[in-house]
Amino acid sequence: MGDEVRLEAWGEADLWVLRGLNSAEMTEHLGGPESEEQVLARHRRYLELGDGRMYRVVLAGSGETVGSVGFWEREWRGGLVWETGWGVLPGFQGRGLAVRAARAVVGAARTAGRHRYLHAYPKVSHAASNAVCRRAGFTLLGEVGFEYPKGNPITCNDWRVDLGVDSGGGSQAGGA
């Protein structure tokens, strides 16, 4: 459990990470695997992300890539916020790496400024991602409805970090 992670900016050579995260097991709560065309389009979006940033999650000691994490802008309840998401490759799961990556991305979003809040929206039924949010210092605001992928209604939890409060990776004020 002592593995430290660092975030490295997403690059051209990181397409393999998306392919590794695109299995039926890894996308069970996201509508299933994407086609190769969709994976390539996602990679291009990650490279060209104007508002926000995507990263490779790397073990600080060995330099091994263990997954991805990032934050991007979205409209939410009449304002703009940062949204985050992450994935840890199957061979590295169960070691707390997603929690460390989520805490690191909170710091990156805080440094980027621009928005006060960072949200994560895991499906209510996705116990592991909800546990990451809780352990990384996010506050649960409640359940919300989404369509993901488009045309597929799902119920997610709205987890939020107040980036205006520095409490070592999580915090949280009330309100919307």
Secondary structure, 3 states (H helix, E strand, C coil): CCCCEEEEECCHHHHHHHHHCCCCCCCHHHCCCCCHHHHHHHHHHHHHCCCEEEEEEEECCCCCEEEEEEEEEEEECCEEEEEEEEEECHHHCCCCHHHHHHHHHHHHHHHHCCCCEEEECCECCCHHHHHHHHHCCCEEEEEEEEECCCCCEEEEEEEEEECCCCCCCCCCCCCC
